[in-house]
Structures are given as C-alpha cells and as structure tokens.
C-alpha cells in the first residue's frame, strides 16, 4: 500500500475550477476533488513528497481569494 494525504480546504466555490486547473498545471502534485455535500469544500490528494508544494500553492492562492485549510488526514491506497 502507498500512503497519501488528504488536504481538505474551504474555498470560494467560484474558484474551484481555477484551483483545479492550477493544481493540474503542476503535473502530478495532487488531485482536486469536490465535496458535493459541503459547498465550497474540496480535498486534494497528495503524497508526502508533494504535500509542502501543494500547501504553498494553496497559501499563495489564499492571497487572492478565500482558502482555508480544514484538515490533513492520511489515506491508504491499494
């Protein structure tokens, strides 16, 4: 099994598509997922090696619009 992390954020719902495009532009640093039960919440699946970079990107985006880290949890992938 490979360990990954789930970084959960509260963001401006209008910016979710933009966030997804930015993370995709970094090729492989994470995968953005939308929490449809909680509008404005996303999670980004990252590895331990990309965690810091994703958090840095999200902090930078947080200077432009609402971005708040809610939680960080470990996932297990098969």
N, CA, C and O atoms as a Maestro MAE file, in Angstrom:
{
 s_m_m2io_version
 :::
 2.0.0
}

f_m_ct {
 s_m_title
 :::
 protein
 m_atom[312] {
  # First column is atom index #
  i_m_mmod_type
  r_m_x_coord
  r_m_y_coord
  r_m_z_coord
  i_m_residue_number
  s_m_chain_name
  s_m_pdb_residue_name
  s_m_pdb_atom_name
  i_m_atomic_number
  :::
  1 25 0.827 -1.179 0.000 1 A "UNK " " N  " 7
  2 3 0.000 0.000 0.000 1 A "UNK " " CA " 6
  3 2 0.875 1.247 0.000 1 A "UNK " " C  " 6
  4 15 1.982 1.256 0.537 1 A "UNK " " O  " 8
  5 25 0.345 2.294 -0.617 2 A "UNK " " N  " 7
  6 3 1.056 3.556 -0.657 2 A "UNK " " CA " 6
  7 2 0.278 4.581 0.157 2 A "UNK " " C  " 6
  8 15 -0.933 4.731 -0.008 2 A "UNK " " O  " 8
  9 25 0.981 5.282 1.032 3 A "UNK " " N  " 7
  10 3 0.330 6.310 1.836 3 A "UNK " " CA " 6
  11 2 0.165 7.590 1.037 3 A "UNK " " C  " 6
  12 15 1.087 8.025 0.346 3 A "UNK " " O  " 8
  13 25 -1.001 8.184 1.132 4 A "UNK " " N  " 7
  14 3 -1.247 9.512 0.584 4 A "UNK " " CA " 6
  15 2 -1.907 10.336 1.675 4 A "UNK " " C  " 6
  16 15 -2.339 9.811 2.702 4 A "UNK " " O  " 8
  17 25 -1.974 11.615 1.437 5 A "UNK " " N  " 7
  18 3 -2.611 12.529 2.375 5 A "UNK " " CA " 6
  19 2 -3.785 13.201 1.699 5 A "UNK " " C  " 6
  20 15 -3.782 13.417 0.487 5 A "UNK " " O  " 8
  21 25 -4.782 13.528 2.488 6 A "UNK " " N  " 7
  22 3 -5.944 14.266 2.006 6 A "UNK " " CA " 6
  23 2 -5.911 15.627 2.693 6 A "UNK " " C  " 6
  24 15 -6.082 15.723 3.908 6 A "UNK " " O  " 8
  25 25 -5.687 16.685 1.900 7 A "UNK " " N  " 7
  26 3 -5.714 18.045 2.410 7 A "UNK " " CA " 6
  27 2 -7.096 18.613 2.115 7 A "UNK " " C  " 6
  28 15 -7.458 18.786 0.952 7 A "UNK " " O  " 8
  29 25 -7.863 18.902 3.147 8 A "UNK " " N  " 7
  30 3 -9.229 19.417 2.970 8 A "UNK " " CA " 6
  31 2 -9.204 20.932 3.173 8 A "UNK " " C  " 6
  32 15 -8.641 21.438 4.144 8 A "UNK " " O  " 8
  33 25 -9.831 21.642 2.226 9 A "UNK " " N  " 7
  34 3 -9.863 23.106 2.247 9 A "UNK " " CA " 6
  35 2 -11.277 23.632 2.118 9 A "UNK " " C  " 6
  36 15 -12.133 23.009 1.490 9 A "UNK " " O  " 8
  37 25 -11.512 24.789 2.721 10 A "UNK " " N  " 7
  38 3 -12.706 25.581 2.459 10 A "UNK " " CA " 6
  39 2 -12.259 26.690 1.512 10 A "UNK " " C  " 6
  40 15 -11.319 27.426 1.813 10 A "UNK " " O  " 8
  41 25 -12.931 26.808 0.371 11 A "UNK " " N  " 7
  42 3 -12.535 27.777 -0.650 11 A "UNK " " CA " 6
  43 2 -13.763 28.506 -1.191 11 A "UNK " " C  " 6
  44 15 -14.902 28.108 -0.947 11 A "UNK " " O  " 8
  45 25 -13.502 29.574 -1.924 12 A "UNK " " N  " 7
  46 3 -14.573 30.276 -2.624 12 A "UNK " " CA " 6
  47 2 -15.099 29.329 -3.701 12 A "UNK " " C  " 6
  48 15 -14.335 28.937 -4.583 12 A "UNK " " O  " 8
  49 25 -16.373 28.950 -3.661 13 A "UNK " " N  " 7
  50 3 -16.906 27.989 -4.637 13 A "UNK " " CA " 6
  51 2 -16.704 28.412 -6.092 13 A "UNK " " C  " 6
  52 15 -16.562 27.562 -6.972 13 A "UNK " " O  " 8
  53 25 -16.690 29.708 -6.344 14 A "UNK " " N  " 7
  54 3 -16.497 30.191 -7.714 14 A "UNK " " CA " 6
  55 2 -15.078 29.957 -8.214 14 A "UNK " " C  " 6
  56 15 -14.829 30.065 -9.415 14 A "UNK " " O  " 8
  57 25 -14.150 29.643 -7.329 15 A "UNK " " N  " 7
  58 3 -12.742 29.467 -7.701 15 A "UNK " " CA " 6
  59 2 -12.315 27.998 -7.790 15 A "UNK " " C  " 6
  60 15 -11.148 27.719 -8.063 15 A "UNK " " O  " 8
  61 25 -13.229 27.065 -7.568 16 A "UNK " " N  " 7
  62 3 -12.854 25.643 -7.558 16 A "UNK " " CA " 6
  63 2 -12.274 25.206 -8.899 16 A "UNK " " C  " 6
  64 15 -11.260 24.510 -8.928 16 A "UNK " " O  " 8
  65 25 -12.886 25.594 -9.995 17 A "UNK " " N  " 7
  66 3 -12.369 25.213 -11.310 17 A "UNK " " CA " 6
  67 2 -10.967 25.785 -11.524 17 A "UNK " " C  " 6
  68 15 -10.093 25.103 -12.058 17 A "UNK " " O  " 8
  69 25 -10.754 27.027 -11.110 18 A "UNK " " N  " 7
  70 3 -9.441 27.656 -11.236 18 A "UNK " " CA " 6
  71 2 -8.399 26.896 -10.413 18 A "UNK " " C  " 6
  72 15 -7.296 26.634 -10.893 18 A "UNK " " O  " 8
  73 25 -8.751 26.543 -9.178 19 A "UNK " " N  " 7
  74 3 -7.839 25.776 -8.322 19 A "UNK " " CA " 6
  75 2 -7.478 24.456 -8.993 19 A "UNK " " C  " 6
  76 15 -6.313 24.059 -9.010 19 A "UNK " " O  " 8
  77 25 -8.478 23.781 -9.545 20 A "UNK " " N  " 7
  78 3 -8.243 22.507 -10.232 20 A "UNK " " CA " 6
  79 2 -7.263 22.691 -11.386 20 A "UNK " " C  " 6
  80 15 -6.346 21.887 -11.553 20 A "UNK " " O  " 8
  81 25 -7.449 23.743 -12.182 21 A "UNK " " N  " 7
  82 3 -6.554 23.982 -13.321 21 A "UNK " " CA " 6
  83 2 -5.130 24.280 -12.858 21 A "UNK " " C  " 6
  84 15 -4.170 23.824 -13.479 21 A "UNK " " O  " 8
  85 25 -4.987 25.038 -11.776 22 A "UNK " " N  " 7
  86 3 -3.653 25.359 -11.257 22 A "UNK " " CA " 6
  87 2 -2.950 24.091 -10.777 22 A "UNK " " C  " 6
  88 15 -1.786 23.868 -11.112 22 A "UNK " " O  " 8
  89 25 -3.635 23.265 -10.004 23 A "UNK " " N  " 7
  90 3 -3.026 22.028 -9.497 23 A "UNK " " CA " 6
  91 2 -2.664 21.106 -10.665 23 A "UNK " " C  " 6
  92 15 -1.594 20.496 -10.659 23 A "UNK " " O  " 8
  93 25 -3.541 20.998 -11.663 24 A "UNK " " N  " 7
  94 3 -3.234 20.177 -12.842 24 A "UNK " " CA " 6
  95 2 -2.031 20.715 -13.600 24 A "UNK " " C  " 6
  96 15 -1.260 19.935 -14.159 24 A "UNK " " O  " 8
  97 25 -1.857 22.026 -13.631 25 A "UNK " " N  " 7
  98 3 -0.735 22.636 -14.354 25 A "UNK " " CA " 6
  99 2 0.609 22.249 -13.742 25 A "UNK " " C  " 6
  100 15 1.634 22.285 -14.422 25 A "UNK " " O  " 8
  101 25 0.607 21.884 -12.477 26 A "UNK " " N  " 7
  102 3 1.837 21.453 -11.821 26 A "UNK " " CA " 6
  103 2 2.139 19.975 -12.065 26 A "UNK " " C  " 6
  104 15 3.105 19.450 -11.511 26 A "UNK " " O  " 8
  105 25 1.352 19.309 -12.866 27 A "UNK " " N  " 7
  106 3 1.547 17.915 -13.286 27 A "UNK " " CA " 6
  107 2 1.972 16.965 -12.172 27 A "UNK " " C  " 6
  108 15 3.159 16.788 -11.894 27 A "UNK " " O  " 8
  109 25 0.996 16.377 -11.561 28 A "UNK " " N  " 7
  110 3 1.283 15.292 -10.637 28 A "UNK " " CA " 6
  111 2 1.439 15.663 -9.180 28 A "UNK " " C  " 6
  112 15 1.740 14.792 -8.363 28 A "UNK " " O  " 8
  113 25 1.245 16.942 -8.816 29 A "UNK " " N  " 7
  114 3 1.433 17.260 -7.391 29 A "UNK " " CA " 6
  115 2 0.210 16.933 -6.556 29 A "UNK " " C  " 6
  116 15 0.302 16.834 -5.333 29 A "UNK " " O  " 8
  117 25 -0.941 16.762 -7.208 30 A "UNK " " N  " 7
  118 3 -2.145 16.432 -6.453 30 A "UNK " " CA " 6
  119 2 -3.353 16.289 -7.347 30 A "UNK " " C  " 6
  120 15 -3.324 16.631 -8.529 30 A "UNK " " O  " 8
  121 25 -4.425 15.772 -6.753 31 A "UNK " " N  " 7
  122 3 -5.694 15.597 -7.453 31 A "UNK " " CA " 6
  123 2 -6.777 16.303 -6.650 31 A "UNK " " C  " 6
  124 15 -6.992 16.005 -5.475 31 A "UNK " " O  " 8
  125 25 -7.460 17.249 -7.304 32 A "UNK " " N  " 7
  126 3 -8.513 18.022 -6.641 32 A "UNK " " CA " 6
  127 2 -9.832 17.266 -6.730 32 A "UNK " " C  " 6
  128 15 -10.202 16.767 -7.792 32 A "UNK " " O  " 8
  129 25 -10.535 17.185 -5.611 33 A "UNK " " N  " 7
  130 3 -11.848 16.540 -5.525 33 A "UNK " " CA " 6
  131 2 -12.815 17.509 -4.861 33 A "UNK " " C  " 6
  132 15 -12.436 18.253 -3.956 33 A "UNK " " O  " 8
  133 25 -14.060 17.497 -5.311 34 A "UNK " " N  " 7
  134 3 -15.081 18.399 -4.775 34 A "UNK " " CA " 6
  135 2 -15.980 17.628 -3.816 34 A "UNK " " C  " 6
  136 15 -16.434 16.525 -4.121 34 A "UNK " " O  " 8
  137 25 -16.229 18.224 -2.656 35 A "UNK " " N  " 7
  138 3 -17.164 17.648 -1.693 35 A "UNK " " CA " 6
  139 2 -18.548 18.207 -2.004 35 A "UNK " " C  " 6
  140 15 -18.877 19.319 -1.593 35 A "UNK " " O  " 8
  141 25 -19.355 17.441 -2.726 36 A "UNK " " N  " 7
  142 3 -20.669 17.910 -3.163 36 A "UNK " " CA " 6
  143 2 -21.663 18.044 -2.006 36 A "UNK " " C  " 6
  144 15 -22.694 18.701 -2.152 36 A "UNK " " O  " 8
  145 25 -21.364 17.433 -0.871 37 A "UNK " " N  " 7
  146 3 -22.237 17.551 0.300 37 A "UNK " " CA " 6
  147 2 -21.966 18.829 1.097 37 A "UNK " " C  " 6
  148 15 -22.793 19.254 1.903 37 A "UNK " " O  " 8
  149 25 -20.805 19.431 0.863 38 A "UNK " " N  " 7
  150 3 -20.409 20.649 1.581 38 A "UNK " " CA " 6
  151 2 -19.918 21.685 0.577 38 A "UNK " " C  " 6
  152 15 -18.726 21.732 0.270 38 A "UNK " " O  " 8
  153 25 -20.813 22.507 0.069 39 A "UNK " " N  " 7
  154 3 -20.421 23.501 -0.939 39 A "UNK " " CA " 6
  155 2 -19.249 24.359 -0.461 39 A "UNK " " C  " 6
  156 15 -19.234 24.846 0.670 39 A "UNK " " O  " 8
  157 25 -18.279 24.529 -1.343 40 A "UNK " " N  " 7
  158 3 -17.106 25.320 -1.001 40 A "UNK " " CA " 6
  159 2 -16.003 24.521 -0.341 40 A "UNK " " C  " 6
  160 15 -14.980 25.084 0.048 40 A "UNK " " O  " 8
  161 25 -16.194 23.209 -0.205 41 A "UNK " " N  " 7
  162 3 -15.137 22.373 0.359 41 A "UNK " " CA " 6
  163 2 -14.578 21.446 -0.712 41 A "UNK " " C  " 6
  164 15 -15.314 20.839 -1.489 41 A "UNK " " O  " 8
  165 25 -13.258 21.359 -0.724 42 A "UNK " " N  " 7
  166 3 -12.552 20.454 -1.634 42 A "UNK " " CA " 6
  167 2 -11.541 19.673 -0.813 42 A "UNK " " C  " 6
  168 15 -11.224 20.038 0.319 42 A "UNK " " O  " 8
  169 25 -11.040 18.596 -1.397 43 A "UNK " " N  " 7
  170 3 -9.863 17.964 -0.825 43 A "UNK " " CA " 6
  171 2 -8.908 17.677 -1.965 43 A "UNK " " C  " 6
  172 15 -9.313 17.452 -3.105 43 A "UNK " " O  " 8
  173 25 -7.634 17.691 -1.628 44 A "UNK " " N  " 7
  174 3 -6.582 17.437 -2.603 44 A "UNK " " CA " 6
  175 2 -5.799 16.238 -2.107 44 A "UNK " " C  " 6
  176 15 -5.229 16.268 -1.017 44 A "UNK " " O  " 8
  177 25 -5.770 15.179 -2.911 45 A "UNK " " N  " 7
  178 3 -4.969 14.004 -2.585 45 A "UNK " " CA " 6
  179 2 -3.533 14.289 -3.007 45 A "UNK " " C  " 6
  180 15 -3.275 14.632 -4.160 45 A "UNK " " O  " 8
  181 25 -2.601 14.145 -2.071 46 A "UNK " " N  " 7
  182 3 -1.188 14.429 -2.313 46 A "UNK " " CA " 6
  183 2 -0.343 13.298 -1.732 46 A "UNK " " C  " 6
  184 15 -0.830 12.486 -0.945 46 A "UNK " " O  " 8
  185 25 0.916 13.257 -2.124 47 A "UNK " " N  " 7
  186 3 1.869 12.346 -1.494 47 A "UNK " " CA " 6
  187 2 2.676 13.143 -0.478 47 A "UNK " " C  " 6
  188 15 2.631 14.373 -0.465 47 A "UNK " " O  " 8
  189 25 3.399 12.447 0.359 48 A "UNK " " N  " 7
  190 3 4.251 13.134 1.330 48 A "UNK " " CA " 6
  191 2 5.245 14.046 0.606 48 A "UNK " " C  " 6
  192 15 5.593 15.116 1.104 48 A "UNK " " O  " 8
  193 25 5.697 13.613 -0.571 49 A "UNK " " N  " 7
  194 3 6.666 14.399 -1.340 49 A "UNK " " CA " 6
  195 2 6.104 15.648 -1.999 49 A "UNK " " C  " 6
  196 15 6.859 16.565 -2.318 49 A "UNK " " O  " 8
  197 25 4.788 15.703 -2.211 50 A "UNK " " N  " 7
  198 3 4.190 16.883 -2.854 50 A "UNK " " CA " 6
  199 2 3.380 17.735 -1.875 50 A "UNK " " C  " 6
  200 15 2.896 18.806 -2.242 50 A "UNK " " O  " 8
  201 25 3.234 17.278 -0.665 51 A "UNK " " N  " 7
  202 3 2.417 17.964 0.348 51 A "UNK " " CA " 6
  203 2 2.822 19.424 0.525 51 A "UNK " " C  " 6
  204 15 1.968 20.309 0.463 51 A "UNK " " O  " 8
  205 25 4.099 19.689 0.742 52 A "UNK " " N  " 7
  206 3 4.569 21.057 1.000 52 A "UNK " " CA " 6
  207 2 4.321 21.966 -0.201 52 A "UNK " " C  " 6
  208 15 3.924 23.119 -0.037 52 A "UNK " " O  " 8
  209 25 4.552 21.450 -1.402 53 A "UNK " " N  " 7
  210 3 4.352 22.261 -2.604 53 A "UNK " " CA " 6
  211 2 2.879 22.629 -2.783 53 A "UNK " " C  " 6
  212 15 2.556 23.770 -3.112 53 A "UNK " " O  " 8
  213 25 1.990 21.663 -2.567 54 A "UNK " " N  " 7
  214 3 0.556 21.937 -2.690 54 A "UNK " " CA " 6
  215 2 0.131 22.964 -1.639 54 A "UNK " " C  " 6
  216 15 -0.626 23.885 -1.946 54 A "UNK " " O  " 8
  217 25 0.605 22.815 -0.422 55 A "UNK " " N  " 7
  218 3 0.247 23.768 0.630 55 A "UNK " " CA " 6
  219 2 0.766 25.170 0.295 55 A "UNK " " C  " 6
  220 15 0.110 26.166 0.600 55 A "UNK " " O  " 8
  221 25 1.930 25.243 -0.323 56 A "UNK " " N  " 7
  222 3 2.489 26.532 -0.735 56 A "UNK " " CA " 6
  223 2 1.643 27.168 -1.843 56 A "UNK " " C  " 6
  224 15 1.358 28.365 -1.802 56 A "UNK " " O  " 8
  225 25 1.247 26.367 -2.824 57 A "UNK " " N  " 7
  226 3 0.389 26.858 -3.909 57 A "UNK " " CA " 6
  227 2 -0.933 27.358 -3.341 57 A "UNK " " C  " 6
  228 15 -1.400 28.437 -3.706 57 A "UNK " " O  " 8
  229 25 -1.534 26.578 -2.452 58 A "UNK " " N  " 7
  230 3 -2.823 26.969 -1.882 58 A "UNK " " CA " 6
  231 2 -2.690 28.227 -1.015 58 A "UNK " " C  " 6
  232 15 -3.588 29.068 -1.012 58 A "UNK " " O  " 8
  233 25 -1.593 28.361 -0.290 59 A "UNK " " N  " 7
  234 3 -1.365 29.572 0.512 59 A "UNK " " CA " 6
  235 2 -1.246 30.790 -0.397 59 A "UNK " " C  " 6
  236 15 -1.760 31.861 -0.076 59 A "UNK " " O  " 8
  237 25 -0.572 30.627 -1.527 60 A "UNK " " N  " 7
  238 3 -0.447 31.724 -2.479 60 A "UNK " " CA " 6
  239 2 -1.817 32.102 -3.044 60 A "UNK " " C  " 6
  240 15 -2.138 33.285 -3.159 60 A "UNK " " O  " 8
  241 25 -2.621 31.099 -3.394 61 A "UNK " " N  " 7
  242 3 -3.970 31.375 -3.892 61 A "UNK " " CA " 6
  243 2 -4.811 32.056 -2.814 61 A "UNK " " C  " 6
  244 15 -5.692 32.858 -3.123 61 A "UNK " " O  " 8
  245 25 -4.539 31.736 -1.564 62 A "UNK " " N  " 7
  246 3 -5.260 32.332 -0.452 62 A "UNK " " CA " 6
  247 2 -5.034 33.833 -0.310 62 A "UNK " " C  " 6
  248 15 -5.768 34.505 0.415 62 A "UNK " " O  " 8
  249 25 -4.034 34.357 -0.992 63 A "UNK " " N  " 7
  250 3 -3.809 35.806 -1.017 63 A "UNK " " CA " 6
  251 2 -4.769 36.491 -1.986 63 A "UNK " " C  " 6
  252 15 -4.957 37.706 -1.936 63 A "UNK " " O  " 8
  253 25 -5.378 35.686 -2.874 64 A "UNK " " N  " 7
  254 3 -6.256 36.236 -3.905 64 A "UNK " " CA " 6
  255 2 -7.740 36.022 -3.600 64 A "UNK " " C  " 6
  256 15 -8.581 36.833 -3.987 64 A "UNK " " O  " 8
  257 25 -8.056 34.922 -2.903 65 A "UNK " " N  " 7
  258 3 -9.441 34.602 -2.544 65 A "UNK " " CA " 6
  259 2 -9.427 33.656 -1.353 65 A "UNK " " C  " 6
  260 15 -8.364 33.221 -0.910 65 A "UNK " " O  " 8
  261 25 -10.622 33.337 -0.833 66 A "UNK " " N  " 7
  262 3 -10.716 32.523 0.389 66 A "UNK " " CA " 6
  263 2 -10.172 31.111 0.173 66 A "UNK " " C  " 6
  264 15 -10.642 30.367 -0.688 66 A "UNK " " O  " 8
  265 25 -9.179 30.770 0.973 67 A "UNK " " N  " 7
  266 3 -8.613 29.417 1.020 67 A "UNK " " CA " 6
  267 2 -8.265 29.163 2.480 67 A "UNK " " C  " 6
  268 15 -7.436 29.867 3.057 67 A "UNK " " O  " 8
  269 25 -8.898 28.158 3.075 68 A "UNK " " N  " 7
  270 3 -8.630 27.833 4.483 68 A "UNK " " CA " 6
  271 2 -8.442 26.331 4.622 68 A "UNK " " C  " 6
  272 15 -9.329 25.550 4.277 68 A "UNK " " O  " 8
  273 25 -7.279 25.931 5.130 69 A "UNK " " N  " 7
  274 3 -7.014 24.515 5.383 69 A "UNK " " CA " 6
  275 2 -7.883 24.063 6.546 69 A "UNK " " C  " 6
  276 15 -7.830 24.633 7.636 69 A "UNK " " O  " 8
  277 25 -8.689 23.026 6.300 70 A "UNK " " N  " 7
  278 3 -9.580 22.497 7.336 70 A "UNK " " CA " 6
  279 2 -8.927 21.327 8.062 70 A "UNK " " C  " 6
  280 15 -8.955 21.256 9.291 70 A "UNK " " O  " 8
  281 25 -8.332 20.401 7.287 71 A "UNK " " N  " 7
  282 3 -7.731 19.226 7.918 71 A "UNK " " CA " 6
  283 2 -6.734 18.564 6.982 71 A "UNK " " C  " 6
  284 15 -6.708 18.811 5.776 71 A "UNK " " O  " 8
  285 25 -5.921 17.718 7.585 72 A "UNK " " N  " 7
  286 3 -4.942 16.896 6.876 72 A "UNK " " CA " 6
  287 2 -5.079 15.488 7.420 72 A "UNK " " C  " 6
  288 15 -4.908 15.265 8.618 72 A "UNK " " O  " 8
  289 25 -5.387 14.533 6.549 73 A "UNK " " N  " 7
  290 3 -5.551 13.148 7.004 73 A "UNK " " CA " 6
  291 2 -4.808 12.205 6.079 73 A "UNK " " C  " 6
  292 15 -4.648 12.474 4.888 73 A "UNK " " O  " 8
  293 25 -4.357 11.096 6.644 74 A "UNK " " N  " 7
  294 3 -3.706 10.061 5.839 74 A "UNK " " CA " 6
  295 2 -4.742 9.166 5.190 74 A "UNK " " C  " 6
  296 15 -5.755 8.824 5.800 74 A "UNK " " O  " 8
  297 25 -4.481 8.790 3.952 75 A "UNK " " N  " 7
  298 3 -5.289 7.816 3.209 75 A "UNK " " CA " 6
  299 2 -4.446 6.581 2.986 75 A "UNK " " C  " 6
  300 15 -3.218 6.641 3.062 75 A "UNK " " O  " 8
  301 25 -5.075 5.491 2.718 76 A "UNK " " N  " 7
  302 3 -4.376 4.270 2.304 76 A "UNK " " CA " 6
  303 2 -4.921 3.874 0.941 76 A "UNK " " C  " 6
  304 15 -6.129 3.712 0.770 76 A "UNK " " O  " 8
  305 25 -4.039 3.722 -0.014 77 A "UNK " " N  " 7
  306 3 -4.427 3.272 -1.350 77 A "UNK " " CA " 6
  307 2 -3.920 1.857 -1.559 77 A "UNK " " C  " 6
  308 15 -2.852 1.491 -1.069 77 A "UNK " " O  " 8
  309 25 -4.677 1.079 -2.275 78 A "UNK " " N  " 7
  310 3 -4.243 -0.287 -2.590 78 A "UNK " " CA " 6
  311 2 -3.311 -0.275 -3.763 78 A "UNK " " C  " 6
  312 15 -2.835 -1.329 -4.184 78 A "UNK " " O  " 8
  :::
 }
 m_bond[311] {
  # First column is bond index #
  i_m_from
  i_m_to
  i_m_order
  :::
  1 1 2 1
  2 2 3 1
  3 3 4 2
  4 3 5 1
  5 5 6 1
  6 6 7 1
  7 7 8 2
  8 7 9 1
  9 9 10 1
  10 10 11 1
  11 11 12 2
  12 11 13 1
  13 13 14 1
  14 14 15 1
  15 15 16 2
  16 15 17 1
  17 17 18 1
  18 18 19 1
  19 19 20 2
  20 19 21 1
  21 21 22 1
  22 22 23 1
  23 23 24 2
  24 23 25 1
  25 25 26 1
  26 26 27 1
  27 27 28 2
  28 27 29 1
  29 29 30 1
  30 30 31 1
  31 31 32 2
  32 31 33 1
  33 33 34 1
  34 34 35 1
  35 35 36 2
  36 35 37 1
  37 37 38 1
  38 38 39 1
  39 39 40 2
  40 39 41 1
  41 41 42 1
  42 42 43 1
  43 43 44 2
  44 43 45 1
  45 45 46 1
  46 46 47 1
  47 47 48 2
  48 47 49 1
  49 49 50 1
  50 50 51 1
  51 51 52 2
  52 51 53 1
  53 53 54 1
  54 54 55 1
  55 55 56 2
  56 55 57 1
  57 57 58 1
  58 58 59 1
  59 59 60 2
  60 59 61 1
  61 61 62 1
  62 62 63 1
  63 63 64 2
  64 63 65 1
  65 65 66 1
  66 66 67 1
  67 67 68 2
  68 67 69 1
  69 69 70 1
  70 70 71 1
  71 71 72 2
  72 71 73 1
  73 73 74 1
  74 74 75 1
  75 75 76 2
  76 75 77 1
  77 77 78 1
  78 78 79 1
  79 79 80 2
  80 79 81 1
  81 81 82 1
  82 82 83 1
  83 83 84 2
  84 83 85 1
  85 85 86 1
  86 86 87 1
  87 87 88 2
  88 87 89 1
  89 89 90 1
  90 90 91 1
  91 91 92 2
  92 91 93 1
  93 93 94 1
  94 94 95 1
  95 95 96 2
  96 95 97 1
  97 97 98 1
  98 98 99 1
  99 99 100 2
  100 99 101 1
  101 101 102 1
  102 102 103 1
  103 103 104 2
  104 103 105 1
  105 105 106 1
  106 106 107 1
  107 107 108 2
  108 107 109 1
  109 109 110 1
  110 110 111 1
  111 111 112 2
  112 111 113 1
  113 113 114 1
  114 114 115 1
  115 115 116 2
  116 115 117 1
  117 117 118 1
  118 118 119 1
  119 119 120 2
  120 119 121 1
  121 121 122 1
  122 122 123 1
  123 123 124 2
  124 123 125 1
  125 125 126 1
  126 126 127 1
  127 127 128 2
  128 127 129 1
  129 129 130 1
  130 130 131 1
  131 131 132 2
  132 131 133 1
  133 133 134 1
  134 134 135 1
  135 135 136 2
  136 135 137 1
  137 137 138 1
  138 138 139 1
  139 139 140 2
  140 139 141 1
  141 141 142 1
  142 142 143 1
  143 143 144 2
  144 143 145 1
  145 145 146 1
  146 146 147 1
  147 147 148 2
  148 147 149 1
  149 149 150 1
  150 150 151 1
  151 151 152 2
  152 151 153 1
  153 153 154 1
  154 154 155 1
  155 155 156 2
  156 155 157 1
  157 157 158 1
  158 158 159 1
  159 159 160 2
  160 159 161 1
  161 161 162 1
  162 162 163 1
  163 163 164 2
  164 163 165 1
  165 165 166 1
  166 166 167 1
  167 167 168 2
  168 167 169 1
  169 169 170 1
  170 170 171 1
  171 171 172 2
  172 171 173 1
  173 173 174 1
  174 174 175 1
  175 175 176 2
  176 175 177 1
  177 177 178 1
  178 178 179 1
  179 179 180 2
  180 179 181 1
  181 181 182 1
  182 182 183 1
  183 183 184 2
  184 183 185 1
  185 185 186 1
  186 186 187 1
  187 187 188 2
  188 187 189 1
  189 189 190 1
  190 190 191 1
  191 191 192 2
  192 191 193 1
  193 193 194 1
  194 194 195 1
  195 195 196 2
  196 195 197 1
  197 197 198 1
  198 198 199 1
  199 199 200 2
  200 199 201 1
  201 201 202 1
  202 202 203 1
  203 203 204 2
  204 203 205 1
  205 205 206 1
  206 206 207 1
  207 207 208 2
  208 207 209 1
  209 209 210 1
  210 210 211 1
  211 211 212 2
  212 211 213 1
  213 213 214 1
  214 214 215 1
  215 215 216 2
  216 215 217 1
  217 217 218 1
  218 218 219 1
  219 219 220 2
  220 219 221 1
  221 221 222 1
  222 222 223 1
  223 223 224 2
  224 223 225 1
  225 225 226 1
  226 226 227 1
  227 227 228 2
  228 227 229 1
  229 229 230 1
  230 230 231 1
  231 231 232 2
  232 231 233 1
  233 233 234 1
  234 234 235 1
  235 235 236 2
  236 235 237 1
  237 237 238 1
  238 238 239 1
  239 239 240 2
  240 239 241 1
  241 241 242 1
  242 242 243 1
  243 243 244 2
  244 243 245 1
  245 245 246 1
  246 246 247 1
  247 247 248 2
  248 247 249 1
  249 249 250 1
  250 250 251 1
  251 251 252 2
  252 251 253 1
  253 253 254 1
  254 254 255 1
  255 255 256 2
  256 255 257 1
  257 257 258 1
  258 258 259 1
  259 259 260 2
  260 259 261 1
  261 261 262 1
  262 262 263 1
  263 263 264 2
  264 263 265 1
  265 265 266 1
  266 266 267 1
  267 267 268 2
  268 267 269 1
  269 269 270 1
  270 270 271 1
  271 271 272 2
  272 271 273 1
  273 273 274 1
  274 274 275 1
  275 275 276 2
  276 275 277 1
  277 277 278 1
  278 278 279 1
  279 279 280 2
  280 279 281 1
  281 281 282 1
  282 282 283 1
  283 283 284 2
  284 283 285 1
  285 285 286 1
  286 286 287 1
  287 287 288 2
  288 287 289 1
  289 289 290 1
  290 290 291 1
  291 291 292 2
  292 291 293 1
  293 293 294 1
  294 294 295 1
  295 295 296 2
  296 295 297 1
  297 297 298 1
  298 298 299 1
  299 299 300 2
  300 299 301 1
  301 301 302 1
  302 302 303 1
  303 303 304 2
  304 303 305 1
  305 305 306 1
  306 306 307 1
  307 307 308 2
  308 307 309 1
  309 309 310 1
  310 310 311 1
  311 311 312 2
  :::
 }
}
